[in-house]
């Protein structure tokens, strides 16, 4: 009852003001349409025990109404049929696995042993002054009748490759190697504490068909320094296409196809520095001579090749095995040269100087240049083992290279000689008899093998 009385009193107080304000506002704009309040059932019931008052104790004209927030329907989060979801950002591309290596290169130090030079019997000697004819019991062979010079030759090889496709499975690579020139010399002399009293150059006499000898050092007659030297040098290059056949995390197998070049150059030289004493037989004249025979061979191989390369790794250790076979043409060149120069003292008024074309084993009948071409096969095998990091490798290994058809200088020596062509034996008089030695090419084979030490980088 108190609440009803208070409400009536408040209404009477504010009615004149409200009526004035309503009359004034009605002249300006029509009153807004006020939506009906929500149903009483949906509003909370206010307690009527105490009247609603403003802060400060002033009573209000009507109770405060609660603010109702309309309920908003929750949208369906499931996309409609046929809607493609667009990711917020592109997915990260997986890192590509290196198969060939992108760009790669290697440097190898070569320590190779070539096949020994085949050399016939070129220098013989005796200890008691008898002629050193080959085949006699007291004759020793100083040079020849066996292969010589199989010592190690140092060399270098470099390789560089480049991948051609994004998948890193196809590429090209090229390499070049060389071995430094190796010269081996063997010298024999009867000068100063002689080990042998008689030294000679043996041959088969074309006039008699029997063993004979050109004696260049004999006690009381003549002395000589005989030197036999061999030279070896080689180089090679190749250009290959490389393709991956199989690749996993630890194993790779590649195929190779390309072009191969290989060159082998060798030489054999026999020379004597000869002194003939002035005796009654020589009318007191002393003669000094320089005699030399040179055999030089060159083999140049060109051909196509196929091969494979197997690579396996486990942790920091890796293993590599490679094999190649090249088929092509070997161009073979033989050059021979012989010369004899003599100076005789004791003649008047000046020394007598004489020069002859031909030495001992090279005469006008086999002097010059001869060529030959042959089909040849060149296989090569490589084995490496080493330690690796993410981009680099260090390795040691073994390499074997073989050429089945070559010419070598020692095989070109024809020991059957016509003594009338040898200046020291015939004094430059016109030659008679058969044309020996002959000019011909004798073919054989060649191999080189040895250790390799190197490093490799892949980026």
C-alpha positions in Angstrom: 0.0 0.0 0.0 2.9 2.3 0.7 4.3 1.7 -2.8 1.0 2.6 -4.4 0.7 5.8 -2.4 4.3 6.8 -3.2 3.8 6.2 -7.0 0.6 8.4 -7.0 2.4 11.2 -5.2 5.3 11.1 -7.6 2.9 11.2 -10.6 1.1 14.2 -9.3 4.4 16.1 -8.9 5.7 15.5 -12.3 2.4 15.7 -14.3 2.4 19.5 -15.0 6.0 19.4 -16.4 5.4 16.3 -18.4 2.2 17.8 -19.9 4.1 21.0 -20.9 7.0 19.0 -22.5 4.6 16.8 -24.3 2.7 19.8 -25.8 6.0 21.4 -26.9 7.3 18.2 -28.5 4.1 17.5 -30.3 4.5 20.6 -32.3 7.9 19.4 -33.6 7.9 15.7 -34.5 5.6 12.9 -34.0 6.4 10.7 -31.1 8.4 7.6 -32.0 6.7 4.4 -32.0 7.9 2.4 -29.1 7.9 -1.4 -29.5 5.8 -3.1 -26.9 7.8 -4.6 -24.1 8.4 -8.2 -24.1 6.0 -10.5 -22.5 5.9 -10.4 -18.8 6.6 -14.0 -18.7 10.1 -13.5 -20.2 11.1 -10.7 -17.8 12.5 -11.2 -14.4 10.2 -10.3 -11.5 11.4 -7.4 -9.5 10.8 -7.4 -5.8 8.2 -4.8 -4.8 9.3 -4.7 -1.2 11.3 -1.5 -1.7 10.6 1.4 -4.3 13.1 2.1 -7.1 15.0 5.2 -6.4 17.8 7.1 -8.2 21.2 7.7 -6.7 20.7 10.4 -4.0 17.3 9.1 -2.9 15.0 10.6 -5.7 12.2 8.3 -6.6 11.7 7.4 -10.3 8.4 7.4 -12.2 8.5 3.7 -13.1 10.6 0.8 -12.2 13.8 0.2 -14.2 13.4 -2.4 -17.0 16.1 -5.0 -17.7 18.0 -4.8 -21.0 17.3 -7.8 -23.1 20.0 -8.8 -25.6 18.4 -10.5 -28.6 19.6 -14.0 -29.1 21.8 -14.3 -32.3 21.7 -17.6 -34.1 25.1 -19.4 -34.2 26.2 -19.7 -37.8 26.9 -23.1 -39.3 30.7 -23.7 -39.3 30.5 -26.5 -41.8 31.3 -25.2 -45.3 28.6 -25.7 -47.9 28.9 -28.6 -50.4 31.5 -27.9 -53.2 33.3 -25.2 -51.2 37.1 -25.5 -51.4 38.9 -24.4 -48.3 41.7 -21.9 -49.1 44.7 -22.3 -46.7 45.9 -19.2 -44.9 49.4 -19.6 -46.3 51.1 -21.9 -49.0 52.6 -25.1 -47.6 56.4 -25.2 -47.1 58.2 -27.0 -49.9 60.1 -30.1 -48.8 63.9 -29.8 -49.2 65.3 -31.5 -52.2 67.6 -34.4 -51.7 71.0 -34.1 -53.4 71.6 -37.1 -55.7 74.3 -36.0 -58.1 75.4 -33.0 -56.0 74.3 -29.9 -58.0 77.9 -28.8 -58.7 80.7 -31.1 -57.8 84.5 -31.3 -58.3 87.4 -33.4 -57.1 91.2 -33.2 -57.1 93.4 -36.4 -57.0 97.0 -36.9 -56.4 98.2 -39.9 -58.5 100.9 -42.3 -57.5 100.9 -44.7 -60.4 103.2 -47.5 -61.6 103.4 -48.1 -65.4 104.1 -51.4 -67.1 107.9 -51.8 -67.4 109.6 -51.0 -70.7 110.3 -54.2 -72.8 113.9 -53.9 -73.8 116.0 -56.5 -75.8 119.6 -57.2 -75.0 121.3 -53.9 -75.7 124.5 -53.9 -73.6 126.8 -56.8 -72.7 130.1 -57.1 -70.9 132.9 -59.5 -69.8 135.3 -59.2 -67.0 138.4 -60.6 -68.7 138.7 -58.8 -72.0 137.1 -61.3 -74.4 134.4 -60.0 -76.8 131.1 -59.8 -75.0 129.1 -61.9 -77.5 125.6 -62.7 -76.3 125.1 -66.4 -75.4 128.7 -67.1 -74.3 129.3 -68.4 -70.8 131.4 -65.4 -69.7 129.1 -62.8 -71.2 126.9 -60.8 -68.9 123.8 -58.8 -70.1 123.9 -55.4 -68.5 120.8 -53.9 -70.1 118.0 -55.8 -71.7 116.5 -59.2 -71.9 114.0 -58.1 -69.3 111.7 -55.2 -68.7 113.1 -52.1 -67.0 111.9 -49.0 -65.3 108.7 -49.8 -63.4 109.1 -47.0 -60.8 106.3 -44.8 -59.5 105.3 -41.7 -61.4 103.5 -38.8 -59.7 100.6 -37.2 -61.4 97.4 -35.1 -60.9 93.7 -35.5 -61.9 90.9 -32.9 -61.7 87.2 -33.4 -62.3 84.2 -31.0 -62.4 80.5 -31.7 -62.9 77.2 -29.9 -63.1 73.6 -31.1 -62.7 71.3 -30.3 -65.6 67.8 -30.7 -64.2 65.9 -29.6 -61.1 65.6 -33.2 -59.8 69.4 -33.4 -59.7 69.4 -36.8 -61.6 71.1 -35.8 -65.0 74.3 -34.0 -65.4 77.6 -33.7 -67.2 81.2 -33.9 -66.0 84.6 -33.6 -67.4 88.1 -34.6 -66.2 91.7 -34.4 -67.1 94.8 -36.1 -65.8 98.5 -36.3 -66.5 101.6 -38.1 -65.2 104.9 -36.2 -65.0 107.6 -37.2 -67.4 109.6 -40.1 -65.9 113.2 -40.7 -67.1 115.3 -43.6 -66.0 118.9 -44.0 -67.0 121.4 -46.8 -66.7 125.1 -46.1 -67.4 128.1 -48.4 -67.8 131.8 -47.5 -68.2 135.3 -48.9 -68.0 136.7 -45.6 -66.8 138.0 -45.2 -63.3 137.8 -48.4 -61.2 136.1 -50.4 -64.0 133.8 -53.2 -63.0 133.9 -54.7 -66.5 136.9 -54.7 -68.8 135.0 -55.1 -72.1 131.7 -53.6 -73.0 129.8 -54.0 -76.2 126.5 -53.7 -78.1 125.3 -57.2 -79.2 123.4 -57.9 -82.4 122.6 -60.7 -84.9 124.9 -60.4 -87.9 122.7 -60.3 -91.0 125.6 -61.6 -93.1 126.2 -64.7 -91.0 123.0 -65.1 -89.1 124.9 -65.5 -85.8 125.4 -63.4 -82.7 127.9 -60.7 -83.0 129.0 -57.6 -81.0 130.2 -54.1 -81.5 132.9 -53.7 -78.9 133.1 -50.1 -77.7 135.4 -50.6 -74.6 138.4 -52.9 -74.7 141.5 -52.9 -72.5 144.3 -50.8 -74.2 142.3 -50.2 -77.3 139.2 -48.1 -76.5 137.0 -46.9 -73.6 133.4 -45.9 -73.5 130.5 -44.6 -71.5 127.3 -46.3 -72.5 123.9 -44.9 -71.3 120.5 -46.4 -71.9 117.6 -44.2 -70.9 113.8 -44.6 -71.0 111.1 -41.9 -70.8 107.4 -42.2 -70.1 104.7 -39.6 -70.0 100.9 -39.8 -70.4 97.8 -37.7 -70.2 94.1 -38.2 -70.7 90.7 -36.4 -70.7 87.1 -37.4 -70.9 83.6 -35.8 -71.1 80.6 -37.8 -69.9 76.9 -37.5 -69.4 75.8 -38.9 -66.1 72.4 -40.1 -65.1 71.1 -41.6 -61.9 69.6 -45.1 -62.1 68.9 -45.6 -58.4 69.0 -43.5 -55.3 68.2 -43.9 -51.6 69.4 -42.2 -48.5 72.6 -44.2 -48.4 73.1 -45.8 -51.9 73.3 -44.4 -55.4 74.0 -45.9 -58.8 74.8 -43.8 -61.8 75.4 -44.5 -65.5 78.0 -42.8 -67.6 78.3 -42.3 -71.4 80.7 -40.1 -73.2 84.0 -39.5 -75.0 87.5 -40.6 -74.0 91.0 -39.4 -75.0 94.2 -41.0 -73.8 97.8 -40.4 -74.9 100.9 -42.4 -74.1 104.4 -41.3 -75.2 107.6 -43.3 -74.5 111.2 -43.2 -75.6 114.3 -45.4 -75.6 117.7 -44.0 -76.2 121.1 -45.8 -76.5 124.1 -43.5 -76.6 127.9 -44.0 -76.3 130.7 -41.6 -75.7 133.6 -43.4 -77.3 137.4 -42.9 -77.1 139.8 -44.8 -79.3 143.4 -44.6 -78.2 146.3 -43.7 -80.5 148.1 -47.0 -81.2 150.2 -48.4 -84.0 147.0 -49.8 -85.5 145.6 -46.3 -85.7 148.8 -44.6 -86.8 148.9 -42.8 -83.5 145.6 -41.0 -84.1 143.1 -40.6 -81.3 139.4 -40.6 -82.1 136.5 -39.4 -80.0 133.0 -40.3 -81.0 129.4 -39.7 -80.0 126.9 -42.3 -81.2 123.2 -42.3 -80.4 120.1 -44.3 -81.3 116.6 -42.9 -80.5 113.3 -44.8 -80.6 110.1 -42.7 -79.8 106.6 -43.9 -79.8 103.3 -42.1 -79.5 99.8 -43.6 -78.9 96.7 -41.4 -79.2 93.4 -43.1 -78.4 90.0 -41.6 -79.1 86.7 -43.3 -78.6 83.3 -43.5 -76.9 82.8 -45.0 -73.5 80.2 -46.5 -71.2 80.5 -46.9 -67.4 78.9 -47.0 -64.0 79.5 -45.4 -60.6 78.3 -47.0 -57.4 78.3 -45.0 -54.2 77.3 -46.2 -50.7 77.7 -44.5 -47.3 77.2 -45.2 -43.6 77.6 -42.5 -41.1 80.8 -40.6 -41.9 82.3 -43.4 -44.0 81.6 -43.9 -47.7 82.6 -46.3 -50.5 82.8 -45.6 -54.2 83.4 -48.1 -57.0 83.5 -47.1 -60.7 84.1 -48.9 -64.0 84.4 -47.7 -67.6 85.1 -49.2 -71.0 86.1 -47.1 -74.0 86.1 -48.4 -77.6 87.8 -46.5 -80.3 90.9 -46.0 -82.5 94.5 -45.8 -81.4 96.7 -43.8 -83.7 100.3 -45.1 -83.4 103.4 -43.2 -84.4 107.0 -44.5 -84.5 110.0 -42.2 -84.9 113.6 -43.4 -85.1 116.8 -41.5 -85.4 120.5 -42.5 -85.4 123.6 -40.5 -85.7 127.4 -40.9 -85.4 129.9 -38.1 -85.0 133.7 -38.7 -84.9 136.6 -36.4 -84.4 140.1 -37.8 -85.1 143.1 -36.0 -83.7 146.7 -36.3 -85.0 145.9 -35.5 -88.6 147.5 -32.5 -90.3 146.8 -29.6 -90.2 143.4 -29.9 -88.4 141.4 -32.6 -86.7 139.2 -34.7 -89.0 135.5 -34.4 -88.3 133.1 -37.0 -89.7 129.3 -37.4 -89.3 127.2 -40.3 -90.4 123.5 -41.0 -90.7 122.9 -43.9 -88.4 124.1 -45.1 -85.1 124.1 -48.8 -84.2 120.5 -50.0 -83.9 119.1 -47.3 -86.2 120.4 -47.2 -89.7 119.2 -45.6 -93.0 117.1 -48.7 -93.6 114.9 -48.1 -90.5 115.2 -44.4 -89.9 112.3 -42.1 -90.2 108.6 -42.0 -89.2 106.0 -44.8 -89.5 102.3 -44.7 -88.5 99.6 -47.2 -87.9 95.9 -47.2 -86.7 94.2 -50.0 -84.8 90.9 -50.6 -83.1 91.6 -50.6 -79.3 89.8 -51.2 -76.0 90.5 -49.1 -73.0 89.0 -50.2 -69.7 89.4 -48.4 -66.4 88.5 -49.3 -62.8 88.5 -47.2 -59.7 88.0 -48.0 -56.0 87.7 -45.3 -53.3 87.1 -45.3 -49.5 87.1 -42.3 -47.3 85.4 -40.0 -44.8 82.7 -37.4 -45.6 81.0 -34.4 -44.2 77.9 -32.7 -45.5 79.6 -31.2 -48.6 83.2 -32.6 -48.6 84.9 -35.9 -48.9 88.5 -37.1 -48.3 89.5 -40.4 -49.8 92.2 -42.9 -50.7 91.9 -45.5 -53.4 93.2 -47.6 -56.2 93.1 -47.1 -60.0 93.8 -49.4 -62.9 93.9 -48.4 -66.6 94.6 -50.7 -69.5 95.1 -50.3 -73.3 95.2 -53.5 -75.3 96.9 -52.2 -78.5 99.9 -49.9 -78.3 103.4 -49.6 -79.7 106.3 -49.4 -77.3 109.9 -48.3 -78.2 111.7 -51.4 -76.9 109.6 -53.6 -79.1 110.7 -51.7 -82.2 114.4 -52.5 -81.9 115.5 -54.9 -84.7 118.7 -56.6 -83.4 119.5 -58.1 -86.8 122.0 -55.7 -88.3 124.1 -55.4 -91.4 127.6 -54.6 -90.0 128.5 -52.8 -93.3 126.0 -50.1 -92.3 127.5 -49.4 -88.9 129.9 -46.5 -89.1 132.2 -47.7 -86.3 132.6 -51.0 -88.0 132.8 -50.1 -91.6 134.2 -46.6 -91.5 131.5 -45.1 -93.7 132.2 -47.2 -96.8 129.3 -48.1 -99.0 127.1 -50.8 -97.5 126.7 -54.2 -99.0 124.3 -57.0 -98.2 120.8 -57.1 -96.9 118.9 -54.0 -95.8 118.9 -54.6 -92.0 117.6 -53.4 -89.6 114.1 -53.3 -90.9 111.5 -50.6 -90.4 108.3 -52.2 -89.0 105.8 -51.7 -86.1 105.5 -54.4 -83.4 102.4 -53.9 -81.2 101.8 -54.9 -77.6 99.7 -53.7 -74.7 100.1 -51.3 -71.8 98.7 -50.8 -68.3 99.2 -48.4 -65.4 98.0 -48.8 -61.8 98.5 -47.3 -58.4 97.2 -45.3 -55.5 95.1 -42.1 -55.5 94.6 -39.7 -52.7 92.2 -36.8 -53.0 89.3 -34.7 -51.9 85.9 -33.9 -53.3 83.3 -31.2 -52.8 79.6 -31.1 -53.7 77.3 -28.0 -53.5 
